[in-house]
Amino acid sequence: METLFTGVMLYDGTGSPGRLADVVLSGETISGVTPAGQCDAASYGAVIDGAGLSLSPGWIDIHSHSDENYFDTPGADSKLSQGITTEVCGNCGFSPDEKGDHGGLAAFIRRLEEVRPAVNVATFTGFNTLRMQVLGNAPRKATEPEISRMREIFAEELKLGSVGLSSGFYYVSGRYATMDEAAQVAALLKGTGKPYAAHLRCEGGGLLDAIREALMIASAGSGSLQISHFKTSGAENFHLLDEALQIIGAARAEGMRVHADRYPYTYCSTGLRMLLPDPFAGMDDDLLQETLQKSAEQRELLEKMLTDSPEQWDRVIVVDSELPEHAGILGLTLSDIAEEWHCTPAAAVVRLLAEARPRAAIGNMSEDNLTRILQQDWVFAGSDAGCRSFGNSKVHPRAYGTMPLFFRLARAAGVPVPEIIRRMTASPAAKCQLAGRGVVKPGLAADLVLFDEKTLDSDATYTQSDRIATGIRGVWVNGVLSWSPEKGITANRAGRFLRV
């Protein structure tokens, strides 16, 4: 059956000015794009009146952490409802099956095809995952034989369709890796055009050196770098943005394909454990919890170290924990939790980490810098979040609201609508070589979003994150209507794994 959209304001993804058009879908593809009014509505099985509405390619989340989430949330509620039709997973150094429990990427693809997620899925291979498969969490640099083994695994995943390589030197065990070690693995990207995506080793005081390191690793590969959730972390580091932009601008002028992604919030979301100093920061989750549970001396040491830290405890919100007993404190700041528990914030952190593995939203970014970052034409939208089902409100609001808020804030910052849409569609598709996606053109995949520019927004908050984005009128994945305000998430999941 053919579907006709009449009289829409079409933003085709290329950055060209919007234009009034009729658009026809036939099966899984776009079959026609004509000036508005040229199609005879009586000739089509379904007609959607697009008067006053806008149509664009489906929005691409280039920085997703859905990975294993699809197997219990295949409907991808939080992503579809904000206009996302394709996600790129495997970010920050961790790709599906990080411990080898399910057989690697080949098995992930098989499992994904069995559940048939509601969105299209592509994935990076995580450098941390490769490292863990070869040398576990060993706190040392890899040997040459170990690097060779990592390269062998990565080569196989590239053949299976991996988007490229991602790293997370901020996390165990990537934090123990050398630049040369990562560059040797990234060298397999030469000639492929596939990017290296870097969660930088430092997003605070060491930001500039971390960017230079990422550029060196990308240069060893294809010369294509994707900087993950680009930010300046910590008020004392906000001024570093000027020089960071200069370094990136110089690399781009020299021919490197450098891009970044950013979520439109000034609170990050990560494990609460990421607030810890060494030696606790270097422990994996199991060792950290065991240490804090068994040693009063270590608990006292960590509490003292945290007491002396510069953290603003009223800007750290605990958003998730696997321990049911923590339900009452989710959505509270550490200052609030400390008051409720009659202890210091530092003591509250130690107790939380001894009892569970909670996640937190940390307000360590600048609103002014966010605006400047969103104004850069090489910055794409990326949620840095996994898909969630409706009703799961104890997560970062970016899980439900990244795309509409990126649109709204970029527009407020003076970015033209066609340019915003390009950075949510065609450009990330090109970066990841997602053939046939990201542009409204006959013959390409019918991934589409119908939306109202005037009302497109998100009011998801840190205490009620599962509020549905406003202004989204319909989302089509491979030609199938998969979300609308009237129908919600449909049972017709039409996503697929995208081999690159």
HELIX and SHEET records of a PDB file:
HELIX    1   1 ALA A   41  SER A   43  5                                   3    
HELIX    2   2 ASP A   67  PHE A   71  5                                   5    
HELIX    3   3 ASP A   77  LEU A   80  1                                   4    
HELIX    4   4 GLY A  104  VAL A  115  1                                  12    
HELIX    5   5 PHE A  127  LEU A  135  1                                   9    
HELIX    6   6 GLU A  144  LEU A  160  1                                  17    
HELIX    7   7 GLY A  174  TYR A  176  5                                   3    
HELIX    8   8 MET A  179  ALA A  186  1                                   8    
HELIX    9   9 ALA A  187  LEU A  189  5                                   3    
HELIX   10  10 LEU A  207  ALA A  220  1                                  14    
HELIX   11  11 ALA A  235  LEU A  240  5                                   6    
HELIX   12  12 LEU A  241  ALA A  253  1                                  13    
HELIX   13  13 LEU A  272  LEU A  275  5                                   4    
HELIX   14  14 PHE A  280  GLY A  282  5                                   3    
HELIX   15  15 ASP A  285  LYS A  294  1                                  10    
HELIX   16  16 ALA A  296  THR A  307  1                                  12    
HELIX   17  17 TRP A  313  ARG A  315  5                                   3    
HELIX   18  18 PRO A  324  ILE A  329  5                                   6    
HELIX   19  19 LEU A  334  TRP A  341  1                                   8    
HELIX   20  20 PRO A  345  GLU A  355  1                                  11    
HELIX   21  21 GLU A  367  LEU A  374  1                                   8    
HELIX   22  22 ARG A  398  ALA A  412  1                                  15    
HELIX   23  23 VAL A  417  MET A  424  1                                   8    
HELIX   24  24 ALA A  426  LYS A  431  1                                   6    
SHEET    1   A 4 THR A  29  PRO A  35  0                                        
SHEET    2   A 4 ARG A  19  SER A  26 -1                                        
SHEET    3   A 4 GLU A   2  LEU A  10 -1                                        
SHEET    4   A 4 ALA A  46  ASP A  49  1                                        
SHEET    1   B 8 THR A  29  PRO A  35  0                                        
SHEET    2   B 8 ARG A  19  SER A  26 -1                                        
SHEET    3   B 8 GLU A   2  LEU A  10 -1                                        
SHEET    4   B 8 SER A  54  PRO A  57  1                                        
SHEET    5   B 8 LEU A 448  PHE A 451 -1                                        
SHEET    6   B 8 ILE A 472  VAL A 477 -1                                        
SHEET    7   B 8 VAL A 480  SER A 484 -1                                        
SHEET    8   B 8 GLY A 488  ILE A 489 -1                                        
SHEET    1   C 3 TRP A  59  ASP A  61  0                                        
SHEET    2   C 3 ILE A  84  CYS A  89  1                                        
SHEET    3   C 3 ASN A 120  THR A 123  1                                        
SHEET    1   D 6 THR A 125  GLY A 126  0                                        
SHEET    2   D 6 LEU A 165  GLY A 168  1                                        
SHEET    3   D 6 TYR A 196  HIS A 199  1                                        
SHEET    4   D 6 SER A 224  ILE A 227  1                                        
SHEET    5   D 6 ARG A 257  ARG A 262  1                                        
SHEET    6   D 6 VAL A 379  ALA A 381  1                                        
SHEET    1   E 3 TYR A 267  GLY A 271  0                                        
SHEET    2   E 3 ARG A 359  GLY A 363 -1                                        
SHEET    3   E 3 VAL A 316  ASP A 320 -1                                        
END                                                                             
